[in-house]
């Protein structure tokens, strides 16, 4: 497809979209959660006003609270207890989490025991079935949370946790922590997938301006072609997960074309891959990442996208052979692999800009991901820890340590390093006016989102397999029930 045809097709599709889909799809809290919201907000205001000085606050039982501990008043009364947390997040991140909740432990007397495992997803169901469930587990996908609930695993989150989520997160996040109408899990860390990586230094040298609209993005791409630069690079190779970046590209287009409601129906299998909507999105993607004039800067033709490791895809940006790469916020960690002196920032070797919206009827669409804090026991100390892990206080403590992003709007943006990718990610993830949706392939049944879709999207690039056959084969993998 030529760039002109691609843009005309997008304009026709965007003109017929339904508006304002996100908030209508997400409900508010029940009365008990609303009642506790005021109490929790007051607690957070107390935390914000605390200066950590020598003044002592009176506890409910008339005793004295240790200096600097008044922010944790709502979590008191559980001294000498232990809460274990099971997760797939390993050191060195473990030490940062432990530092973030150290004062909470000191003030409340609750010992939080951290257990990380690279076999988390295999071990968690086994532990639950064997009666050895952790007190709290950090769940990496909403689909896994739903499966655990169906198997009788987690317990409902306490009202205090729910109140924090109602107040400080885009409503879509609560939807992903809810199963069959019951709220189980607040978000933990978050990542932003709707970024385009580029080199500010190369842009400055060539007089390029960061695009802020869909049309400007393709005008810039065409200018790069005229200047002898392949505007886009990409890589799908990722071992057993080869193909996943292509599913992200499709998700970006689906959300931008149709908004949250259709995206949700697609995730649920109510909109087939063979539907006109997905076919049109694939047509847009073909004009972008299968356009031989546009790709694959630094590596070769369209087919090389399937063979290029996703970690290496951005190498051409540093060398000047490639203009841009659509990839998530975590790609900030890879630039030093190409140049050990690389800097990430607005004037650095690499930085990122927001992938523009296609239609004003779908405002600021953002695809992202993250973990969720689910509890498997309702002891008071477990509820205290689960609620604290949903609070702006904890999220601010953790964000201040770096290399971590929260979608909790109670975290001040200046908590993050200035002009960092973390700060830029938080800016979009915490905006309540945006249309946020979780990575679709993580929400679909594993046989589809982590199986056939990866395989077929790889074949689409590697073998130029016809789009109709690709979509039909993905639909055929959808479970019957």
N, C-alpha and C positions, 0 to 999 in steps of 0.2 A: 504494500500500500504506500502511496506517496504521502509526503507530509501534508499536502493540501487536502487530499481525500480524508486523511485521518482527522484533521481538525474540523472539516465540514461535518463528518459523522458525529464527532463529539458534540458539536454545537446543536445538531438536530436532536440528539438524545437528551442533552442537558435542558433543552427548552421545554420538555414535557415532564419534568420531574415533579414529584410531590414534595412540599416543603415541611420543615420543622418536625422531623420524624423522631428524634431521639427522646425528648422529654416526655412525649405522649406515651412512649413505650415503657417508661420507668415510673413506678409508683413511689409514694412517700412512705414514711414509717407509720407504725400503729401508734395508738394513743400512749401506751406505756413508754415506747421509745421517745415520743415527743416530750413526755413529762420529764424523762431523764436528761433530755438534751439540754434543758436549761441548767440543770445541776452540773453537767459535765462542762458546759461552756463557762460557768462560773469558776470551776476548778482550773480551766485553762487560763482564764484571766488572772487568777491568783498566781499561776505558774509564770505568766508573762511579767507580772509585777515584782516577783521575787528577785531580790538582788544577791541572794546568797550571803547576806551579812550575818552579824552575830545575834540578831534578835531571835527570840524563841517564840514559837506559836503554841497556844494551848491545844491539846488534843481533846477529843470528845469525852474521854474519861477523866479529864481534869488534870492530867499530867502534862509534862513539858515535852514538846517535839524537838528533836535535834535541829540545830540551826541549818537552814537551807533545805529542810525536808517538807515544808508546808505544801509544796507542789504535789506531794504524794499522799496527802491526807486521805483521799478517797480509797486508797489501796491499803491502808493500815489495818492491823488486827490479824495479820497472818504470819507473825514472827516465827522463825524456826521451821518453816515449811520449805518444800522443794518442788519445783516445776521443771520437768524435762521437755526440751524442744528438739524435735527430730527434723532434719532438713537435708537437702542435697547440696547446700551451699557449704563449701569447704574452706579451710585456711588458704590465704591469709584473711579472707573476709570474716571468718569466725571471730577473730580477735577484735575487729571493729564493732561487730554487734555486741560483744561482751563489754566493750568500753562504753557503748551507747547506753546500756542499761545498768551500768555499775552503780550509779547513785541511787537508782530505783531499788536495787538489791540492798544497798547499805541502809537506806531509810526505812524500807518495809520489812527487812529481815527475811525476805523470800529469796531463796537460792535458785537461780535459773541455770540449769545444767544443759549445755549445748552438745548435741550429738549430730555430726555431719556424716553422710555416707554417699559414695558414688553409686550405690546400689539402692538408693532411696525408694524409687518407684516399685522395685521388686520386693523390697523388704517390708514396706509399710503394710500392704494387705496381709502379708504373712504374720506380722506381729499382731495385727488386729484380730485375725482369725484365731491366733494362739492365746488370746487374752492378755497380750503384752503391749497393748497400744500405748503410744507416747501420750503425755498429757496434751501436748500441742505439736502439730506438724505444719510445716510451711508447704502448701500445695502449689505446684508450678502451673497447673492448668485447671480451668473451671470444669472441664470434662472429667478429670480425675476426681474432683470434689463430688460431682454428681454421682459417679460410680461408687465412691465410698459411702455416700449417703444411702444409695440403693441397697448396699450391702450391710447397712445398719451401723456405720462407723461413727461419724462426728456427732456432737451434741449441738443444739442451737446456741448461737452466740448470746451473751447477756445483753440486757437493754443498754448498758453503758457503751458497749462496743458498737451497737447499732446506731446509737445517737451520734457518735463521732463520725461514722460513715455518712449518715444523713447530712451532717453539717459540712463536712470537709472534702467530699469527693464528688466528682461528676456522677450523676445518678446511674450511669451504665455500670460503674464498678460494683455497686450494690447488687445489681442484677446478676453479675457473675459470681457473687458470693452467696446467692440464694438458690435453693433447690426446692421445687414444688411448693413455693410460697413461704418457705421457712428460711430465715437468714442465718447462715452458719459462719461465714468467714469474711473478715475485713482484709483489704489489700495490704500488702507489705511493700516490697520494692516494685518499681515500674520501669518500663523501657519504652522508648519512642521509636517507632519504625518508619514514620513518614518524613524521612530526611533524604536530601540529595547531598552527597559529599563532593567537594571540589577543592581546588587550590586557590586561595585568595591571592597568592603571589602570581600565579599564572594568569588569573583573571585581570589583575592590575597591569601586568605586562602587555596584555592583549586588548585592554580597554573594554573588557566585558563587565556587564552589570548583573548582579544577582537578580534573577527573574522573580516577580511576585505574582504573576498570573500564568495560567495554563498557556495562553497564546505566546506570552513572552518567553516561556521555557522552550517552545519549539522554534521561535524566531532565533533564540540564542543557539540552539542546536544547528540550525541551518547556517548560521554565521560561522560556527566552528567548522562545518564541512567546507565552506567556502575558503576558510583559512588553512585547510589541510589538516585539521585535527578531527579525529573520530570523537564525536561528542559523548558517547556512552561506552562504558565498560561494564562487564558483569561476569560472574562465575557461579556455577551451580554445584560443583563437586564438593561433597561433604561426607564422604564415606557412605555409611548406611543411610544417611539422611540426604543424599544427593537429590537436588531438585527443589529444596525448600525455598531458596530465594525467589524462584519463579512464582511460587504460590503467594509470596508476599507482594510481588509486583501486581498480580491479578487482584489481590485484596485491595490494594491502594485504588485501583481503577473502579472496582465494584462499589466501594464506599463513596467515591467521589461522583460517580454517575447516578447512583440510585438512593443513597442515604441509608440510614440505620435500619428501617423496617425491612426493605428488600434484602439487605445484607443479612439480617437475622433469619429471614425465611430461607435464604441460601444455606446458611449454616445448619439450619434445622432439616434440610432436605426437602423443603416445601417448594423451593425454586431449584429445578434441576440444572446440572451443568450444561445440558443440551437446550436450556431455555434461551429465548431471544436475548435476554439480559446478559447472560454469561457469554454468549456468542459475540455480542457487540463489544463486551469488555475485552475479549480475546482479540478482536479485530484492532482495537486501540493498542493493545500490547504488541501485536504483530507490527504495527506501524512504528513502534518505539524500539523494542529490543530485538526485533527480527528484521529491522531495516538495514540492509547491507551498507548503506551510506553512513549509518549512525554507529555501528558496532563492528568489532569488539576492540576498542583502542588498546594497543600494546600487546595484543595476542593474536589477532587474525580475523577470520570471518565469523559469521553467525554461529556456526557449529562449534567453534572453540569455547563458546559460553558454557556449553555442557561439560567441557573437560577442565575448565579453569577452576581451581579451588577457590571457594568464596573468599577465603582469607587473603588471597593474592590478587583479587580482582581490581583493587584500587592502585596497584603498582604503576599503571600507566598515567595516573593523575600526577604523581610525583615526577615522572620522567617527561611529562608534557605531551604524551602520546594519546591521552584520553582526557576528556573534559569533565565528566561527571559520573557518579555511581549512586544508584538508589540503594541505600542500605540503612540499617538501624543505628541507633545511638551508640551501641556497644562497639561499632566499628572504629571508634576513637582509639581503641586499644591496639590497633594493627599498624598504624602509620610508622611507628618506630621500626617495624620489620623491613620497611622499604628504605628508610633513611634514619639512622640512629640519632640524628640531630633534628628530626622532624618536630615541629611544634603544631599544636592544634589550637586555633583561635582565629579571630576575624582578620588578622594580618599574618597568619602563619602559613606553614606548609600545607595544611589541610584544615577545613572547617565544613560546616554543613548549613544548608538552608532548608526551609520547609517546602515540601513538595506541594505546589499550589493546588488550590481547589479547582475543579472543573466548572462547577455551577454555583452561583450565589445562593441557590435554593438548598444546597447542602453546605452550610457554613463550617469552615475549618475542620474538615474530616481528618481524624487522626486514628491510625491503626497502631496498637501497642500491645504490650504484654506485661506480665508480672506474676508475683506469688500471692497466696492467700493464707491467712492465719486461721487454721481450724483447730478446735479443741475436741478431745475425746474423753474429757472428764469435766464435771461441773463443780468441783470443789471450789471454795471461795478463793483460794490462792491462784487457781488456774484461771478463774474468771478475772481476777485482778490483773494477771499478766496479759491475758488476751486483750483486755480493755486498754491497758497501758500501751500495748503494741499498736493500737489503732489511734493513739493520741497524737496531736501535733507536737507535744513535748518529745516523745520518743523519736518521731520522724525527723524533727529538727536536729536532735542530738546525732542521729545516724547520718543525716545529710551533711552535717558540718564536718564529718570525718572524711568526706570525699568519695568519689567513684561509686556513687549510689544516688538514685533519683526516687523521689516520692511523688505520687499524684495527690497527696494530701495538701489542700490549699491553705492549711494553717501553717505550713512551712514558709517563712519569708524567703523570697527569691534571692535576697542577698546572703542567705545562708550558704549558697553555692558559690564557688569561685567565679569571679566576674568574667563574663564572656566565655565561660566553659560550656561544653556540650551538655553537661548536667544541668546547668542553669537554663540553657535554651530548651532542653527537653521538658523541664519542669514548667516553664512558661506555657507550653502548649498543653501538657497533661493536666494542669490545674485549672485551665480556663473552662468555666461552666457553660460558656456559650458555644463551645465546639461540639462536634459530633464524634464522640469516641466509641471505638469498637475494638474488642480483643481480636488478636490474630485468628482468622477464620479456620485455618487448618488445625490449630490447637483445640478448637471447639467441636470440629466434626468428628465422627467416629474414626478411630485410629486406622481402620482399614482404608479409609478415604483420605483424610487429612494428613496422616503420617504414613501413607502407603501408596495407593494407586495414583493419587494426585501428584506426588513426587515423581513417580515412575513415568507417568504420561507427559508431564510438563518437560521432563528431561528429554524424552523421545521427540517432543515437539521441536526442541532446539537441535538435538544431535542428529536426528534422522529426517527432519522436516516432515514429520508425521502430520497428515491432514488434521485440521482443527476439529472437524466433525467426528473423526475417529477417536481423537484424544478425549473429547468430552463424553462420547458414548461409553468409552472404556472406564472412565472415572465413575459415571453413573452406575455402571454395572457392578461396581465394587461396594455400593451402598448397602448396608445390612438390610435384610428383609423386614426386621422388626426393631 
